[in-house]
Amino acid sequence: MTEDQPILEHLNDRSRDVFRAVVESYLDSGDPVGSRTLTRSLNEKVSAATVRNVMQDLEHLGLLDSPHISAGRIPTQLGLRMFVDGLLEVGDLGSDDRKKIDATLGESAGDVEGLLDRVGAALSGVTQGASLVLTPKHEAEVRHIEFVSLAPDRSLVVLVFSDGHVENRLFTPPPGQTPSSMREAANFLNSLVEGRTLSEIRRDIQTQVDARRQEIDVLASDLIESGLAQWDSDNSDSARLLVRGRSNLLSEGGAEEELDRMKVLFDDLERKRDIADFLKLTEEGDGVRIFIGSENKLFSLSGSSLVVSPYMNADRKIMGAVGVIGPTRLNYGRIVPIVDYTAQLVGKILSDRS
């Protein structure tokens, strides 16, 4: 497990029971838990004073914290991590949750992005949290590229892939482009695309541009280089992050500072920073992983927890990931089987489609 597990192993039964009761009560209500409340929920009949002493010991170990001098205790991030690793009881996927997910993902017609958007909506609806879906990057061979001028400072590049997938990307062209120079740039690119993916084209183009620079108009070559810069900066062939259900988190009652942290999180997501790290979170092994608070830099500023699982193709290659994000008092025991089932189902559907 983790380096923190020995702490749990050295707790006696009473301390473990008190610790479990504090965490479970916090996950259920989000409120600090007092010693008198705990005495009514423990199996062992002990006094409030005894429970209070145990809670002080747990606080000394860094597992509990007291937000106010006279308040009860809440688990620390270390305490939540230890609970998740050593005491969490993961339930079975509920039949109602399964039916809702199956109903949404059963609509497998349409493009992959539409399917994954429905996955995000399903996860958000079932969990009443925010969902994250990392879409697979598109690596089919390119069939055709076309530039379309929309305005002097606005153009569109249309990418048609061999599997029928079409992507449209806006970019700002170099000044002075004409329909003729755009056609020349498109013709040059289309002479390279046959049998190549977009990643392979990108690797080859700079060499081709250097070798054939005298064969094409200067403005057309500028357009090609500008297009490449746009593709690199936006990662148009790379994985995209879909976020659904943000209002589920922002509409929850809570202190203003909690909402501020959530806004920081969503600002980060809207800028799509560290998307690659989101996928890396899942690459250390199969199955569901849980990240609490500052344990990963993608959500370190928000004080949130992430339950995430990769989805794989038939060859067990990671294609993307699905997850649920929410406050650290997520109902982990319920969320884990939901995320696990959804990831497996998405992997199967995408494998069958391909």
N, C-alpha and C positions, 0 to 999 in steps of 0.2 A: 504493500500500500504506500504510505507516505512516511516521512521521517517523524510526523507528529503522532503516529499510531501508538508508539510506546507509552505516551502520556495516557492514552485511553486504557492501555493494558495495566497500568499501575494504579488506576482508580479502583477503590473497593466498590462493592455492589451498591451501597447507599449513594456514594458520590456519582456513580454512573446513572442511577435512577433519577437523582436530582438533576443532573446535567441534561439527560434526555427529556425530562419533563419541562425544563426551562426552554430548551430549543423548540420542542414541539408546540408549546404554548405560544412562543414568539412567532413561529411560522404560521400559526393559525390566526393570531390576532394582530401581530405587529407591535404589541405593547410590552413594556417591561413586566416581569413576573415577580411578585412578592412572595415571601416565605409562607405567609398564612394561606395564600392561594394554593401553593404547592402541597401543603400538608393535606389538603382535601383530595388531591389527585394521586398521591403516592400510595402504592399498595401497602407499604410498611407504615405502621402507625408511629409517627415520631412527632416531637414538639416543633413549633415554629422556630424556637431558639436553636434547636439542633439543625434544622434545615438552613437557618440563617448562617450558622457556622460553616456548613458544607459549602454554601454559596460563596462565602468569603474565601474559602480555600480554592475554589474553582476560579474565582476572580484573580487570586494570587498567581495561579498557573497560566493566566492569560486567556482562559476559555470563556469567561463571562466579563461583562462590564456593567457599570452602573451609570446611566446617563445623567442622573441627578443624585444629590446626596441622600435624599430620603426615598428615592424611587426603588423599584425592584431591579432585577437584572435582565440583560439581554445578552445573547451570544456575540462574541467578537468574530471577526473574519476567521481567525484561527479556530475558534470553537465551531463555527459552521462547517469549516473544512473537515475537522475531525469527526463531526457528526455525520457528514455526508459519506466519508470514507469508511467509518466503522460502525455506525448505528442506524443509518438510514434503511428503512424497510421499503423497498420498491414494490408497489402493488401491480396487479395485472391490469392490462388495458381494459377500461370499462367498455361494455357493449355499446353504450350510447356514443362514446367518443369514437369507437371503431366505425360505427355506422356513419357518423358525420364525415370522417376522413375518407371512408370508402366512397361515399356519395359524391364528394368533390373530385377525388382523383379518378373516379370511374369515368369521368368525362374526359377521356384521353385523346379525343379528337383535337385537331388544331396544332399550332406550333408549340415548340418546347417551352418558349418563354411564357406563352399563355397558360400552359399546364402548370409551370412552376409558380406563376402568379396566383393561380388557384390554390396551390399548395400553401403558399403564404397566408392566403385568406382563410383557409381551413385551420391552420395552426393557430392563427390569431383568434379565430372565432371559438375554437374548442378550449383554448387555454385562457382566453381573456387577457392575453399578454401581447407583446409585440413579437412578431415572427421575423426571422432572418432566413433568406434563401440565397445561397450562392449558386448561380447558374453555371453550367459547364461552358468553357470557352469553345468557340466554334472553330473546328479544325478541318472542315470539309474543303475539298479543292474548289478554287475560285473558277467560275465559268466566264464572268464578264464584269468589267468595271466601266463606269460611266460618270463623267462630271456634268453637273447641271448648274448653270449660272442663275441665281435667284435675284441677286442685286449686286451692285458694284463691290460690296464688302461681304457678300454672303453667297456661298456655293454649297452644293450638295454632291456627295459622292455616293453612288449606288453600287453596292456589291452584290452580285448574284452568284450563289454557290451551286456546286454540282448536285447537291441534294435538294435543290429547290428553295433553300433558305435565302431570304433577301434582307439586307441591312442598308439603311439610309443614314448617313452621317453628315451633319452640317459642319462647315469649317470656313475660315476666313482666307480667301485666296490672296496671293501677292497682287499688288496694284497693277492695273493695266492689262488684265487678262481679257482675251477676246474669245468668242465662240470657236474660232479657228484654232487658237492655241490650246483650248480645252480639248477639242477633238484630237489634236495631235498628241497631247499628253495621254488621253485615254487609249489611243491607238498604240502608243508605246507600251503602256502597261499591259494591254490585252495581248501583246505579242509575247509577254512573259508568263501569263497566268496558267496556261494549259498544263494540267497535271500537278499544279502546285497549290499548297495551302497559303493563306495570307501570311503566316509566319515565314514560310520559305520564300515567298515573294519579297518580303521586307529584307531578308538577308541578302537576296540577290540584286536588289534594285540599285543600291549605291554603286556596286561594281559596274552594272550595266550603264548607269547614268554617266559614270566617269569615262567608260569606254566609248560611248556613243554620243557624248555631249555635242559634238560637232554635227551630228545628224538631225538634231531636233532644234526647234526654235528655243532661244534663251528663255523666253517667258514660259514656254511649256515645261522646261526643266525646272524652273522656279516653282511651278505649280506642283510638279511631282514631289519635290523636296518639301514643300509646304504640306502636302497631303501626308507624307510620311511622318512629319513632325506631329501632325494632328493625330494620326493613328497611334503613334507611340505614347503621346501624352494622355490620350483618352482610353488607351488599351481597348480599342473597339473589337478586337478579336479575343479579348480576355474575358475572364469571368466577371459577371456583373452581380451586384448585391441588391436584392429586392427587400424592401422593408414594408411590412404591413402591420396595421393595428396599433400605430403609435398612440392614437387617442385613448386606447384602453389603459395605457399607463398614465397619460397626462390628465385623464379625467378622474383618476383616483384621488381621494382625499389625502392630504398629507401636508407636512410642513413646507413652507415656501422653499427652504433649502433643498428639499427632496425634488421638487419640481425643477429647480435650477439645475440640479445635477442631471436630471433627465433631459433637459434642453441641451446641455453640453453634449450628452450622448448623441442625440439626434442631429446636432450640428455636425458632429464628426461623421455620422453615417451619411448625411446629405452630401458631404464633400468626398465621400467614398475613400477616406484615407485608410491605409492599412488593410485593404480588402484581401490582399494576398495572405496577410497574417491570419485572417479568419479561416482560410482553408488550411493553413499550416497547423492550426489548433487541432485539426482532426487527423493529421497525418502520422501521429505517433502510435496509432493502433486502431483496431476496429471498435465499433460500438459507441455508446454515448459517453461524452465527457462533460464534466461540470466545472465551470470556472466562476469563482466567487470574487466579487469586488475587484481589487487591484491585481489579481493573479494573471491577468493578461492585459497588454497595453492598449488593445482596441477599446476596452471598456473601463480602463483604469480611472478615468475622470468621472465616471457616472456613478460609481458605487453600486453597480448592478451585477446580477448573476446571469450567466449564459449556460444553457443546456443545449449541446450541439452534437450532431452525429453526421458523419460522411455518408453519402449515397454512392454506390459503386455500380459499375457495369458487370456484365456476365464474366469478365476476366478479372474481377476483383480490383479493378483500377478505379481510384477515386475520381469521380466526375464533378462533384460539388458537395454542398453540405446544407443541412437544414437545422434550424435551431429556434429556441424561444429565449427571449431576454425579458427580465423583469427585476423587481426589487430583490434584495438578498433573501427575503423571507418567502421565496417561491415555494410552492408545494412540490418539492422535488420528487417525492414518491409517486405523484400522479404524472408530472411532466415528463419524467424520464421514459416511461413506456410509450407515451404519445409520440415523442420525438423519435424514439427507436423504431416504432412501427412505421411512421411516416417515411423515414429515410429508407427503410427496406422496401417499402411499396414504391417509392419514387424510382429507386434503382431498378426494380423489376420492370416497371412500366417503360422506362427509357431504354432498357436493354431489349425489351420486346419490340419496341418501335424501330430500333436500329437493326 
